[in-house]
Amino acid sequence: MVYDSLTKSQVWTKDLMFATLDPTTRSLHLKNGHQVLLTDTVGMLSDLPHDLIEAFQATLEEIQEADLILYVVDGAHASFERHMLAVDAELERMGLRHRRQILVFNKMDIVSQEARQGLKNRWPDAVLISAQTGEGLEELRGKFGVIVDT
């Protein structure tokens, strides 16, 4: 069990590909009194083995009901832009490419200042966070509040 730094809940995690294909939903209480439900689906991957495609797509059904997509990118991964293209293609295929989104780059605790600045220059509305250290999480919670109030 690991502590979820955004929702303050206990979640099972393992640094292992496909450790779980089940989406998990947790509640987040905002300072403005609203409550939102966050559903964490399995990460997007390209070139999945055929026997996992069906299970993977089942987790994405949760996204169909979402009012907002929290688009989390591993900002420390060398191929993160290629991964984003795969996600964009899948969202387009599902008819969700233009659903409201918050773009979040995670793992900023291991990204250089120069790389962080590059992310902010290219995606100025993105939120830079570190789930490990908690950096940027208050800014992210604030973005939820703005969206819920509109």
C-alpha positions in Angstrom: 0.0 0.0 0.0 1.2 3.5 -0.9 -0.2 6.9 0.2 -1.9 8.7 -2.7 -0.5 12.3 -2.3 -3.5 13.9 -4.1 -6.4 12.3 -2.4 -4.7 11.3 0.8 -5.9 7.7 0.4 -4.1 4.3 0.6 -3.6 2.7 -2.8 -1.9 -0.5 -3.9 0.9 0.0 -6.3 3.7 -2.0 -7.8 6.5 -0.9 -10.2 5.5 -3.6 -12.6 3.9 -3.3 -16.0 0.2 -4.3 -15.9 0.3 -4.8 -12.1 -3.4 -4.0 -12.3 -5.8 -3.3 -15.2 -8.6 -2.3 -12.9 -9.5 1.4 -12.7 -9.7 2.7 -9.1 -11.9 5.6 -8.0 -11.2 7.9 -5.1 -12.8 11.0 -3.7 -11.2 14.4 -3.6 -12.7 17.2 -1.5 -12.0 20.7 -2.7 -11.6 23.8 -0.6 -14.7 25.3 -2.2 -16.8 22.5 -0.7 -17.2 20.5 -3.9 -16.3 16.9 -4.1 -14.9 15.2 -7.3 -14.3 11.6 -8.1 -11.0 10.7 -9.6 -10.8 7.5 -11.6 -7.3 6.2 -12.2 -7.1 4.0 -15.3 -4.2 2.0 -16.5 -1.6 4.1 -18.4 -1.7 4.3 -22.2 0.8 2.2 -24.0 1.3 1.5 -27.7 1.9 -1.9 -29.2 0.1 -3.8 -26.5 0.2 -7.6 -26.7 -3.0 -8.8 -28.3 -4.4 -10.6 -25.3 -4.2 -7.4 -23.2 -5.9 -5.1 -25.7 -9.4 -6.0 -24.6 -8.7 -5.6 -20.9 -6.9 -2.3 -21.5 -9.8 -0.9 -23.5 -12.2 -1.9 -20.8 -10.4 0.4 -18.4 -10.8 3.3 -20.8 -14.6 3.0 -20.7 -14.4 4.9 -17.5 -13.2 7.9 -19.5 -16.4 8.0 -21.5 -18.2 9.3 -18.4 -15.6 11.8 -17.4 -16.3 15.5 -17.2 -12.6 16.2 -17.2 -9.6 14.2 -18.2 -6.5 14.6 -16.0 -3.9 13.8 -18.6 -0.8 12.7 -16.6 2.5 12.4 -18.4 5.7 11.0 -17.1 7.8 14.1 -17.8 11.0 12.3 -16.9 10.6 9.6 -19.6 12.9 10.1 -22.6 10.0 9.2 -25.0 7.2 11.2 -23.3 6.3 13.1 -26.5 5.9 9.8 -28.4 3.7 8.5 -25.5 1.6 11.7 -25.7 1.0 11.1 -29.5 -0.3 7.6 -28.7 -2.6 9.0 -26.0 -3.9 11.7 -28.3 -4.6 9.2 -31.1 -6.5 7.0 -28.7 -8.5 9.9 -27.3 -9.3 10.9 -30.9 -10.4 7.4 -31.7 -12.7 7.5 -28.7 -14.1 10.9 -29.7 -12.7 12.4 -26.5 -9.8 14.5 -27.9 -11.5 17.8 -27.2 -12.9 16.8 -23.8 -11.8 19.2 -21.0 -8.4 18.3 -19.8 -5.7 19.3 -17.4 -2.3 18.4 -18.7 0.0 17.3 -15.8 3.7 16.5 -16.1 4.8 14.2 -13.2 8.2 13.3 -11.8 9.5 16.9 -11.7 11.7 15.9 -8.8 14.0 14.2 -11.2 13.7 16.6 -14.1 16.3 19.4 -14.7 15.3 23.1 -14.4 16.1 23.5 -18.1 13.8 20.6 -19.0 11.0 22.0 -16.7 11.3 25.4 -18.4 11.1 23.7 -21.8 7.8 22.0 -20.7 6.4 25.3 -19.4 7.4 27.1 -22.7 5.8 24.5 -24.9 2.7 23.7 -22.7 2.1 26.9 -20.6 -1.1 25.7 -19.1 0.3 22.4 -17.9 0.8 21.7 -14.2 4.3 20.4 -13.2 4.1 18.1 -10.2 6.0 15.5 -8.2 3.7 12.9 -6.7 6.8 11.8 -4.8 7.5 15.1 -3.1 4.1 16.8 -3.3 5.4 19.7 -5.4 2.7 21.3 -7.6 -0.2 19.4 -6.0 -1.8 22.5 -4.5 -1.8 24.1 -7.9 -3.4 21.0 -9.4 -6.1 21.0 -6.7 -6.7 24.6 -7.4 -7.3 23.8 -11.1 -10.0 21.3 -10.1 -11.7 24.0 -8.1 -11.8 26.4 -11.0 -13.3 23.8 -13.3 -15.9 22.7 -10.8 -17.0 26.3 -10.2 -17.5 27.1 -13.9 
